[in-house]
Amino acid sequence: MQGYPMAYQGSDLEALIADRARTDYIMDPGMSVLLSFVTCGIYGWYVIYKLVQRRDEHLRRMAAVADASIRRLREKAQGREEVIAQELAELEQLKMQMVTGSAERGAALWLVIAILTGIGTFILYYMLMQDYVQHDQLEARFFTVMSSALAKLGLAAEPGQAVPSVPQREPVTFILLTIFTCGIYGLYWMYVMIKDFNDHLTVQVPWENFLWEALR
């Protein structure tokens, strides 16, 4: 399907979940801020690269996880598709939104932009904040609807409710405070950017494991 990296096309659910260790790494926000401060911002460029890389790889992998999960669900529901027709329709819609949202930002591109232009970092952080919130909400809804479908098919004990973990923040406030403090508040902004997605990645692990157990 268009939007997936070649390595993910037709991948099995188990292989995609196993790849989580590579794509969904946890970054140390405190150490990142400290090293950025000590190196007068130079280490911050490396952080920018890793933030975009992690965003791109995670969103692509999860779009593929959604596709593989739906394929496996249809296999399990053969002859009983009408029981979960409503869920299947919504899952397909959510998957397409996840595929669209997984379009690559480009870590190398944004690293160059951040180095050459000061405002580039503001633009990138603003976009990443929006990406995090949108993806977090889509993913939570996908897990919730999938849980409902699995329960109806008798593959799960009861439906669960996935709750979004990334808080809604005001990027404009972060931009203004960073400017007014001559960049000092930008270190806190970096901390928030790392921590928010760390939390998202941590929360989703049991949900991915739940899908694997129910569908394998």
C-alpha positions in Angstrom: 0.0 0.0 0.0 1.2 3.5 -0.8 2.7 5.2 2.2 4.4 2.1 3.6 8.2 1.6 3.4 9.1 -1.3 1.2 10.3 -3.3 4.2 6.8 -3.2 5.7 4.7 -4.1 2.6 2.9 -7.3 3.4 4.7 -7.7 6.8 3.2 -10.0 9.3 1.9 -8.6 12.6 4.5 -10.4 14.7 7.4 -9.0 12.6 6.0 -5.5 12.9 5.7 -5.8 16.7 9.2 -7.2 16.9 10.5 -4.2 15.0 9.2 -2.0 17.9 12.5 -2.3 19.7 14.2 -0.5 16.8 11.7 2.2 16.0 10.2 3.1 19.4 13.3 3.8 21.4 13.0 5.9 24.6 15.1 9.1 24.7 16.4 10.6 27.9 14.9 14.1 28.1 17.0 15.3 31.0 20.3 14.2 29.5 19.3 15.7 26.1 18.7 19.1 27.7 21.9 18.9 29.7 24.1 18.0 26.8 22.4 20.7 24.6 23.1 23.3 27.3 26.7 22.2 27.8 27.5 22.1 24.1 25.8 25.5 23.5 23.0 23.9 21.4 25.2 21.7 19.2 23.8 18.5 20.7 20.4 19.9 20.2 20.8 19.4 16.5 21.3 15.7 17.1 18.2 15.7 19.2 16.2 17.3 16.4 17.4 14.6 14.0 16.4 11.8 16.4 13.0 13.3 17.1 12.1 13.4 13.5 13.6 10.0 12.8 11.7 8.5 15.7 8.5 10.2 14.6 8.8 9.0 11.0 9.7 5.4 11.9 7.0 5.0 14.5 4.2 6.4 12.5 5.1 4.2 9.5 5.4 1.1 11.6 2.0 1.8 13.3 0.3 2.3 9.9 1.6 -1.1 8.9 0.5 -2.6 12.3 -3.0 -1.3 11.7 -3.1 -2.8 8.2 -1.7 -6.2 9.4 -4.1 -6.2 12.4 -7.1 -5.7 10.2 -6.0 -8.4 7.7 -5.6 -10.8 10.6 -9.0 -9.8 12.1 -10.7 -10.5 8.8 -9.1 -13.9 8.7 -10.4 -14.7 12.2 -13.9 -13.4 11.3 -14.4 -15.4 8.2 -18.1 -16.3 8.0 -18.9 -13.8 10.8 -17.9 -10.5 9.2 -21.4 -9.1 9.7 -20.9 -9.3 13.5 -18.1 -6.7 13.3 -19.1 -4.9 10.1 -19.3 -1.5 11.9 -15.9 -1.9 13.6 -14.3 -3.0 10.3 -15.5 0.0 8.5 -14.2 2.4 11.2 -10.9 0.5 11.4 -10.3 0.9 7.7 -11.0 4.6 8.0 -8.6 5.0 10.9 -6.0 3.0 9.1 -6.2 5.3 6.1 -5.8 8.3 8.3 -2.7 6.7 9.9 -1.2 6.0 6.5 -1.8 9.6 5.5 -0.3 10.9 8.7 2.8 8.7 8.4 4.1 10.7 5.5 7.8 11.3 6.1 9.0 14.6 7.6 12.7 13.8 6.8 15.2 13.9 9.6 18.1 15.0 7.5 16.1 17.7 5.8 14.9 19.2 9.1 18.4 19.0 10.6 19.7 21.2 7.8 16.8 23.6 8.1 17.4 23.9 11.9 21.1 24.5 11.4 20.7 27.1 8.7 17.6 29.0 10.1 16.7 29.6 13.7 13.0 29.7 13.0 13.2 26.2 11.5 13.3 24.6 14.9 10.2 26.5 16.0 8.4 25.3 12.8 9.5 21.8 13.4 8.5 21.6 17.0 5.1 23.1 16.2 4.5 20.4 13.5 5.8 17.6 15.8 3.4 18.7 18.5 0.5 18.5 16.1 1.7 15.2 14.7 2.0 13.7 18.2 -1.5 14.7 19.3 -3.2 13.6 16.1 -1.4 10.2 15.9 -2.0 9.6 19.6 -5.7 10.1 19.2 -6.0 8.0 16.1 -4.0 5.2 17.7 -6.1 5.2 20.9 -9.3 5.0 18.8 -7.9 2.2 16.7 -7.0 0.1 19.7 -10.4 0.8 21.3 -12.4 -0.2 18.2 -10.1 -3.2 17.6 -10.8 -4.3 21.2 -14.5 -4.1 20.6 -14.3 -6.2 17.5 -12.2 -8.8 19.2 -14.6 -9.0 22.1 -17.5 -9.5 19.7 -15.7 -12.4 18.1 -14.9 -14.0 21.4 -11.1 -13.4 21.0 -10.9 -11.0 24.0 -12.6 -11.2 27.4 -14.2 -7.7 27.1 -13.7 -4.5 25.2 -11.2 -2.1 26.5 -10.9 1.7 26.3 -7.6 3.2 25.1 -7.0 6.7 26.4 -4.8 9.3 24.5 -1.6 10.0 26.5 -0.2 13.0 24.7 -1.4 16.3 26.3 -2.8 19.2 24.2 -0.3 22.0 24.4 -0.1 25.5 23.0 2.8 25.8 20.6 2.4 29.5 20.3 3.0 29.9 24.0 6.2 27.8 23.8 7.4 30.0 20.9 6.8 33.3 22.7 8.3 32.1 25.9 11.4 30.8 24.1 11.8 34.2 22.3 11.3 36.2 25.5 13.8 34.1 27.5 16.4 34.3 24.7 16.2 30.5 24.0 16.3 29.3 27.6 12.7 28.2 27.6 13.5 26.3 24.4 15.4 23.7 26.5 12.2 23.0 28.4 10.4 22.8 25.1 12.9 20.1 24.0 12.3 18.3 27.3 8.5 18.3 26.7 8.9 17.1 23.0 11.0 14.1 24.1 8.9 13.2 27.2 5.5 13.4 25.5 6.3 10.9 22.9 8.2 8.7 25.4 5.0 8.5 27.3 3.0 7.6 24.2 5.4 4.8 23.3 5.3 3.4 26.8 1.5 3.4 27.0 1.0 1.7 23.6 3.2 -1.3 24.4 0.5 -3.3 26.4 -2.0 -2.5 23.6 0.2 -3.9 20.9 0.9 -6.9 23.0 -2.9 -7.3 23.5 -3.4 -7.3 19.7 -0.7 -9.9 19.2 -2.0 -12.2 21.9 -5.6 -12.0 20.6 -4.8 -12.3 16.9 -1.9 -14.7 16.7 
